[in-house]
Amino acid sequence: MKPGAKYYEWELRGVPLRMEIGPKDLEKNQAMLVRRDTGAKRPASLDTIGEDASDLLARIQIEMLAAARERLDRNSVRERISYDRFREIMEGEGAFVFAGWCGSTDCEARIKEETKATIRVLPDEEFRSADAPTRCLHCGEKPVAEAVWAKAY
């Protein structure tokens, strides 16, 4: 099997870090560490390869988590919006919309019927919006919870 096919196989499996080592690397007492997320390569001494790989995996985790949080924030709507604006968002680019929900299965069903959006999660306190919603997104009643609404893709 050629190296490219090997790399591809392990990338499909989701392995975050690849170690490449060949005869020239052995002469230099090193290996190449390759990140799956960026493709960046860097040499690492064989004497410290374990620590280097561990540090790199920790850095990958931190950077990927930061990127995911930034992407979530960029694609989230937390301000108070009208139901008409909500429908525009769902018909257009889509987003995660944090809005009030009265707890009625009828409201939830109507929203799903009209927009194809459903409640994705009722967020824990630490993930809720700073300004709690004051009304249900659909009916305008007092909400029992903040819900994250979105369409499944």
Legacy VTK file of the C-alpha trace (Angstrom):
# vtk DataFile Version 3.0
C-alpha trace
ASCII
DATASET POLYDATA
POINTS 153 float
0.000 0.000 0.000
1.354 3.417 -0.945
1.808 6.094 1.740
-1.000 8.307 0.382
-3.497 5.439 0.651
-2.338 4.712 4.209
-2.704 8.372 5.205
-6.165 8.543 3.676
-7.308 5.366 5.447
-6.315 6.698 8.860
-7.743 10.159 8.159
-11.092 8.515 7.382
-10.915 6.799 10.755
-10.444 10.179 12.415
-6.936 9.677 13.795
-5.871 13.219 14.812
-2.100 12.765 14.637
0.072 10.785 12.269
3.696 9.868 12.865
5.881 9.438 9.790
9.216 7.737 10.175
11.618 6.561 7.515
15.271 5.593 7.131
16.472 9.223 6.931
14.418 10.082 10.013
16.010 7.206 11.923
19.470 8.504 10.988
18.481 11.882 12.467
16.798 10.234 15.505
13.523 11.940 14.684
10.047 11.414 13.289
7.572 13.756 11.632
4.310 14.503 13.461
1.470 15.477 11.102
-1.774 17.077 12.285
-4.920 15.806 10.594
-6.853 19.060 11.080
-4.286 21.370 9.467
-1.850 19.020 7.745
1.032 20.841 9.449
4.178 18.746 9.845
6.864 19.144 12.447
9.868 17.066 13.424
10.083 15.502 16.866
13.001 13.791 18.522
12.524 10.075 19.106
13.822 10.659 22.639
10.812 12.867 23.477
8.233 11.643 20.955
5.720 10.638 23.650
5.728 14.043 25.319
5.716 15.854 21.972
2.736 13.830 20.739
0.864 14.389 24.007
1.493 18.148 23.885
0.435 18.328 20.245
-2.770 16.368 20.918
-3.617 18.753 23.771
-3.000 21.745 21.476
-5.185 20.191 18.763
-7.998 19.735 21.313
-7.757 23.334 22.536
-7.671 24.800 19.012
-10.503 22.634 17.679
-12.691 23.435 20.708
-12.041 27.166 20.277
-12.896 26.940 16.567
-16.092 24.999 17.304
-17.189 27.542 19.921
-16.469 30.413 17.534
-18.467 28.673 14.772
-21.359 28.052 17.191
-21.390 31.702 18.286
-21.195 32.909 14.676
-24.186 30.721 13.750
-26.309 31.484 16.809
-29.012 34.101 17.247
-29.477 35.143 20.859
-31.248 38.479 20.558
-34.995 38.772 20.908
-36.565 38.249 17.516
-40.040 38.181 16.093
-41.576 34.991 14.791
-41.456 36.468 11.270
-37.700 37.041 11.604
-37.330 33.499 12.949
-39.091 32.154 9.873
-36.793 34.202 7.601
-33.750 32.752 9.322
-35.056 29.183 9.004
-35.995 29.670 5.342
-32.627 31.282 4.610
-29.189 30.498 5.946
-30.438 28.797 9.122
-28.983 29.188 12.586
-29.316 28.114 16.187
-31.972 30.431 17.594
-32.122 30.816 21.368
-35.702 31.801 22.175
-38.447 31.298 24.711
-40.814 28.336 24.697
-44.068 28.178 26.640
-43.836 24.404 27.105
-46.816 23.724 24.849
-46.463 20.785 22.486
-48.949 22.610 20.243
-46.573 25.579 19.831
-43.679 23.237 19.168
-45.711 21.294 16.579
-46.871 24.489 14.823
-43.321 25.812 14.615
-42.135 22.506 13.200
-44.994 22.424 10.687
-44.422 26.016 9.543
-40.597 26.149 9.552
-39.305 22.565 9.883
-37.362 23.798 12.940
-37.491 21.856 16.186
-36.105 22.220 19.668
-32.556 20.919 19.575
-31.915 21.320 23.315
-33.091 23.102 26.446
-29.701 24.474 27.501
-28.333 24.166 31.011
-28.016 27.414 32.951
-24.378 27.994 31.986
-25.261 27.928 28.259
-28.393 30.098 28.384
-28.511 33.633 27.037
-27.515 36.462 29.365
-30.957 38.050 28.883
-33.596 35.406 29.487
-36.453 35.420 26.975
-39.641 37.033 28.222
-42.108 35.416 25.826
-42.674 32.279 23.803
-41.304 32.504 20.274
-44.615 31.441 18.723
-47.559 32.350 20.959
-46.080 35.183 23.023
-47.012 33.595 26.369
-44.659 33.537 29.340
-41.906 30.988 28.617
-41.113 28.021 30.851
-37.680 27.612 29.302
-35.235 28.956 26.790
-34.940 26.551 23.876
-32.462 26.270 21.057
-34.389 25.994 17.785
-32.868 24.816 14.520
-33.541 22.761 11.442
-32.018 19.310 11.033
-29.872 19.054 7.931
LINES 1 154
153 0 1 2 3 4 5 6 7 8 9 10 11 12 13 14 15 16 17 18 19 20 21 22 23 24 25 26 27 28 29 30 31 32 33 34 35 36 37 38 39 40 41 42 43 44 45 46 47 48 49 50 51 52 53 54 55 56 57 58 59 60 61 62 63 64 65 66 67 68 69 70 71 72 73 74 75 76 77 78 79 80 81 82 83 84 85 86 87 88 89 90 91 92 93 94 95 96 97 98 99 100 101 102 103 104 105 106 107 108 109 110 111 112 113 114 115 116 117 118 119 120 121 122 123 124 125 126 127 128 129 130 131 132 133 134 135 136 137 138 139 140 141 142 143 144 145 146 147 148 149 150 151 152
